[in-house]
Amino acid sequence: MNINIDIEKLVFEGMAMSPSQRRLLQGAVETELGRLLATEGVPDKWKGGGVVPSGAIQLKPGTNFTHMGQQIAQRIYGGMKL
């Protein structure tokens, strides 16, 4: 099964990121979201498409980009289940 997810925009206020850090973050989001969809499945109401409401994530200073990507993906997946 192929699933296409389009994330329009992620906004990071007050946080500077290099291009390599952005790629690391993107990869972490994609990996974790893929893992969640593979293990938990696509929520039934999403089988025809949908939109996840926006939200904010509070991160502790020094959070690495891999962990940050995992938190973002978990928030996105959680929004899919609402």
Secondary structure as UniProt FT lines:
FT   TURN            13..14
FT   HELIX           19..40
FT   HELIX           44..46
FT   TURN            47..48
FT   TURN            61..62
FT   HELIX           65..80
//
